[in-house]
């Protein structure tokens, strides 16, 4: 018997009333679980077996699969479920986590970051685009793709002239220091660079505690999203859905 806490990253319908859940757990990483009767009316698993729910699970193993015995919902993040934009971002955060989580490999930092991101969407009065950018950049740090943003990688200036982020090399540089790599780089400004450093080097508990005007937030959002997609070398279905919600979404 295994007792563990985890977030539902994905749910798949199987048979008539069952579900296969993909959980992200602290000690066992990505964990597929079969939940018998999860779709049945008045199922005791109804709350815990929904996407993005955080619950304590009692599991038993049969062959290659874990099966659910009991579940106690701890946090359902109701604040993000009432808005399609924040719900779409929650699914995107979950897809990112699933992309790097490994079965039976501890994922304490990743789970903590996902929970913080879902909490920010649910309860903090922060612009969704700001939460998205901060989550993406810190996610890359947790996954081992942290950018080097303390100074220009070429001249060493801590205040780069017309700063740019090289999304392939993951380094900061002045616009004129690496003209040959301009195609891989995204322009920043003083405010968006300060925010990027706050995210990468700052206290995780204050990850979302910053403000940017519209232009600086657009620059940070462009840099974080492009850097993530280049480093992960793939597209994300949930990101495409989020961006389809409105033509002006950052």
N, C-alpha and C positions, 0 to 999 in steps of 0.2 A: 504494500500500500504506500502511496506517495501523496503527501500533502504539500501543495505548493501554491503560490500566488502568481497570477499572470493576466495579461491583457489579451483579449481576442483580436488577433490581427486579421483573420479572415474566417468566414463561415461558408461551408459548402453543404448543400442539401443532398442527402442520400437516402434512398428508399422513400417511404411515405412520410415518416414522422421523425427520422433521425437527422443529425448533422455531424459533419466532421469539422472540428474547429482547429485552427492553427493558433496556439497560444505562444506568447513570449513570456518566459518565466526566468526568474533570477538565476537559479542554479542549473537549469536544464535547457536553457536557450529556447530555440524554436521547438515546440512540442505539439505534434498532431494528436488530437483526442477525439474519439468517437463518443457522441452523447446520444444515448438511446432516448427516444421519445421527446426530443427537444422541441419539436414542432407541434406536439400534441397540445390541445387546449388545456390550460391550467397546469402545464408542465412545471415541475419545481425548478427546472433549469431555464425557464423562459427569460428571466432577467440576465443571468450570467452568460447565457449562450448567444447573446447578441454582439455584433461587431463593436469593438472599442470598449466593452465592459471590462472592468478590473475586478477580479474575484479570487477567493480562496477556493481551490479545488482539491477534492480527495479523489485520487485516481488509482486504478488497479491495472495491472498489465496482463494481457493475454496474447501470447505470441509476439508479434512485432508491433502491437498497438496498445496504446493507453485507452482505457474506457473510464468515463466519469461515473463516480459513485455518489458524490455529494458536491454541492457548490453553494457558496455564500457570497453574494454580490457585495463588494466593498465600495465601488465608485462607478457610477454610470455616466458621469459627465453630462448631465442634462442640459447645461448651458450651451453646448455645441450642437446638440441635436435639433434645436429649434430654428436653426439657420442653415440653409443649404451650403453657403460658402464655407462656414466653419466646419460643417460636417464633412464636406469634400476634402478640406485640409486634414481633418482627422484621419480619413481613409488614406490620404497621401502619406501622412506620417507613418501609418501602420505598414503601408507597402514598402517604404524605405527601410523600416526596421526588419521586415521579413527578408528583404534583399540581402542583408548582411548577417542575420542571425543563423546559427548552426545548431543542429540537433545535438543535445547532450553536452553542449559547451556553455559554461556560465555566461550570462549576459547582464550582469548587475548594472553596469553603467548605461547600457543601451536601454534597459527597462526603465531606469530612473529618468533618463532623458525623454523617453516617450511619455511617461506619466506627467512629467513637467510640461511638455508641449500640449498634451490634451487638457491639462489643468489651465494652462494659459488661454487656450481657445474657449474653454468653458466658463471661466470666472474672471479673468483679467480684462479690463476695458482697454485693450490694446488693439491697434489696427491689425486685421488678419494678415496683411502683407508683411508687417513688421515681425509678427510671430513666425510666419513662414520662413523669412530670410534668416532669422536668428536660429530657428530649429535646423534648417539645412546646414548652416555653417558649423554649428556645434555637433550635429550628427556626423559630419565629415571628420571632425576631430575625434569623436568617439570611435569611429570606424577606422581610424589610422591614416586619414588623408588631411591632416591639419595643414593649413597654409602657413608659410613663413611671412609674417606681416609686420615684423618689428622695424625693418629698414629696407631700403632699395637693395636688391640682390646684386646690383652691379657697382654702384658707387658708394653704398653704405649710408646714404642720408636717411636719418630717421623721420624727416619730413619731406618725402619725395616730391619733386616738382611735377605737377599734373599726375598724381599717382595712378597706377594701373595694376590690376591683378592678372597675372598670367595664369590662365585656367588649366594649362597643360602641366607646367612646371610647379604650380602652386606657390609662386613667389610674388612679392611686391616689387615694383620698379618705377622709376621715373619714366615719363613718356619718351624722352629722348635717349634714354640709356640702352634700350633694346629695340630699336626700330625694326629689326628683322623679325621680331616676334610679335609685332603689333596685331597680327591676325588672330593670335591666341589670347589676347588680353582684353580686359573690360575696364573702361575708365571709371575711376572713383572721384571723390572730392574730399575735402578735409573732413567734413562731417560724416560721410559714409565710411571713410577710412577709420575714423575714431570709433564708430559703431562696430566695424569689423574687428578691431582690436579688442573692444570691450567683450565681444562674443567669444573670440578665440582665447583670450588670455584672462578674462575676468572671472569673478566668482559665479559659479553655476546658479547659485540661489538668486542672483540678480541678473540673470541672462536676459530677461525681457524688460529690464528697467532702464530704458533709454528712449529718447524721442528724436525724430527726424522730420524735416519739412518734406514736402512731396517730392521735390527733385532729388534730394539726398536718399530718400527711401527708394525711389525708382532705381537709382544707381546701385544701391546695396542689393536690392531684389534681383536686378539683372546679373550682378556679379555672383551672388550666392547660387542662383538657379543654374547658370551656365557652368560654373565651377563644379557643381554637384553632378550635372549630366555628363560632363567630360570625364570626371574622375570615376564615375560609376560605369561609364561606357554602355549606357542603355537608356531607353525611354521608359517613362512610368505612365501607365494608363490612367491612374488617378490624378496625376498632375495635368494631363491633357483634359480630363473632365473638368477639373477646377478652373482651368484657363478658358474653357468653353462657356462658363457661366455668364461672363460679361466681357465684351471686347476691351473694356478699360481695366480689367483686373491686372494687378502687378505680378 
